[in-house]
Each structure stands twice: as structure tokens, then as C-alpha cells.
Amino acid sequence: MPSGPSPFVYLIPAIALAAVLAYYLYGAADRFGLETHRTEAQVTGKQFAPGSTTYNTNIVAGRAWTQSSKNPDMYVIGLTIEGQAAGGAVSPELYESLQPGERVRVEFQRTRFSGQILVTDVRR
């Protein structure tokens, strides 16, 4: 009786590929073409993340080649938008001038399925 490869050899990669495809399709459907809303929000806090450098090593023509990429400083403020917590990146000048409790104008998008708030702009 001839034996061939197990059917699981093809089934498991197909299931894994389908799961990855479903994940990316969900993300695209959840976030693509969202309506932008404008409202006022309250500043709840501030967080600063200093810049860093990341290194990636690639093998080119049999030799290791290391590339660096700089990540800038991030100035993030915590916000309460329509009763939901969110965060938004701001300029260093705006970051320094804002204090918790202040009101700011924001533009944001709300994802379709998860209801997550994505802040796109913060202004005084």
C-alpha cells in the first residue's frame, strides 16, 4: 500500500494562512474609510517617550550589513473623548503648554467593530 504525505501537511499551513488573511481583512474593514469627527476633549495626563535608535542587520552578498533607524521623541497626551479614554501625539510646544484638566479640540475616528478611538489631530 503506497503511502503519501499526511493530509495535515497541507491542511495546517492552509489554516494558518486563512487565519492571517482573516486578521488583516478584519483590520482593513474595521479602519478603512472612517468618518472624521470633531469635538472637545479633556486632557487627563501627559507622557513623554524619548527617542531611540533601532538596529537591523541584513546579510548582503554574504556579509553582515547593519542599518540604524532613528525613532523620534514622542509627546503623547491622555484624553477623555465622549467618556472614553484615548491618547494623541502632539508637538513638543503643545505638550509643554497643556496641563491635565484643560480642554482641547480634537479630530478623531471611531473604528467600526471595536469602537476604538483613533485621534488624528489635537489643537488648543
N, C-alpha and C positions, 0 to 999 in steps of 0.2 A: 504494500500500500504506500504510494508516494505521499510524502508529507511536504507541505509547503509552509510558508510563513504563517504565523498565527494571525488571525484577523485583527487582533488587538494592535498589531504593528501599524496598521493603517487607521484604526479607529481612534486611538488615543491622540495622535497628532491632529486629526481632523476635529476632535472635540476641543482640543486646546486652541486651535486656530479659530474655531467658531466662537469660543469664549472671548478671545482677544478682539475679534471683529465686533461682537455684540457690545463689548465695553466701549469701543471707540464710536460706534453708531449711537449708543446711548448718550455719550458726551456731546456729540455733534447735535443730536436732536434736542438736548437739554439747553444748549448755549447758542446755537446758530440763529442769527437774525432776531435777537431780542430787542424789545422796545426799550428806549431810554426814558427814565423817569427823572424828574427834578423835584427836590423837596429840601426842607431844612432838617439838619441832624444835630445832635448834641455830641460834643467831644467828651469821651469817657476816659481817655488816657493817651499816653504817648509812648512810643517805643523806638529806640534807635538801634540799628544793626550796622556795625562798622563794616567797611568794605573788606574784601579779601581777594586772594589770588588762588585760582584753581589750576592745577597742572594735569595735562593729559599726555600720555606717552603713546606714540604711534610707531609701528615698525615700518620703515620705508627703505626699500632696496636692501633689506637685511640689517638695517641699523636702527637703533632706537632714536627717536626724534621727539623731544619734549616741547610741548607748546604750553604757554601760560595764557590765561584769560583773567582779566580783572573784573571783579564784581564791585559795583559802586556802593557807597554808603546808602542805606535805606532809612528814610524817615517815615514812620507809619503812625497814624493816629487811630485810636479806637473810637468808634462812633456807635450811636444808637439811632437807627433809621426805622421809623414806623414800628418801634418797640422791639426791633431785632438787632442784635449785636453784629457789627461789621467793622472792617478796617479799610483804610485807604492810604496810599502813598502820597506824600506831599513834598513840596520843595523845602530845602533847609530853612529858608526865610519864613515860610508859613508855619513850619514846625516850631520854630523858636517863638513865634508870636502868639501861638494858641495855648490856651490853658484848659484843663478839664472843666466842664460845665458850660463852656461857650457854645454858641450856635453857629453853624456854618451852612453854606449852600452846597448841596451835593448833586451829582448826576450818578445814577446807578441803574443797573439792570437786574431783574429778578429771573433766575433760571426757571424753566418750565416745570420740571418734575420735582427737583429737590427744594425749590423755593429759596435757594441761596442768593444772597445779595452780593453783586459784583460792583464795587464802587469804581467809577471811571473818571470822576473829576471832583475835586474839593476846592471850594473858594470861600473867602470871607463874605 
